[in-house]
Amino acid sequence: VNCFRLHNRQLLAAHRSAREAVEGRRRGGPGDICGHLLCLADVHLRARDPIGALGFSLRCLSAAEGSRLLHHRAEALVRIARVRLDMGDLYGALCLAEEVTPQLVARGSAELRGEALVVQANVLLSLLARMARGDAAGAAPDARTREQLLREAARVLDEAAGHFAAAADLGAQRRCHYVAARVCHELRDFGARDRHAGRFRRACDALRGGGHL
C-alpha cells in the first residue's frame, strides 16, 4: 500500500501509515518493519530531506543485519548512497553504490539494481559538473577525461534503463532515457541520442496510456 502511495506522490499518507507501523500500532515482523523504514526514507528523499532519510535508512540497515535480511540490507545501503549523493558526498555515494552491486546481482530486484546504477550515473555527472566549476581538487577535466566520464555515465544509464524495463517501471525508464539522450548529445553520439530520445517518447506515451514500450 505504501509503495502505491509513494508511486502516486501521496507522501503524507505513506509517511503516516509507515510511521504508525514502525511505532508499534500495527507492528509486524522484521521484514515488515524494514519495509516501513525504507518507505519513510523514500518519503524524506522525495521531499529533499536527506538528513531525515539517513536516520530511517540506518535503522533499516541495523534491523536487516540483526535479522539477516540481506535484501533489505542492500535496499538500505542504496538509500544511504542516495543520501550521500544528495549531501554532496560523491565519493562516499559511489563507494557504497559499487559495494552493494555484487549483492544486488545475487539477491536484489531489477528495480533496486537500476536504482544503484542511477546513483553511480548521478555521481559521475555531478563530478563532471563540480570539476567544471572548479569545486574539486585540480583543474577542469581535459577533453579525454570528460569523454570517459560521459561515456561511462551513458553506459550506466542504459543498463539502469534495462533493469527498470524488466521491473516495468516506466517513470524510471523515462528519466534514464532523458538523461542518457542529453549525455549522448554531449558526446556527439547522435545515433545513441536519437535511440534514447525515441525510448523516452515511447515511455511518455505509455505513461499517458497512449502506447506501449
Beta strands, then each sheet from edge to edge (+ up, - down):
end
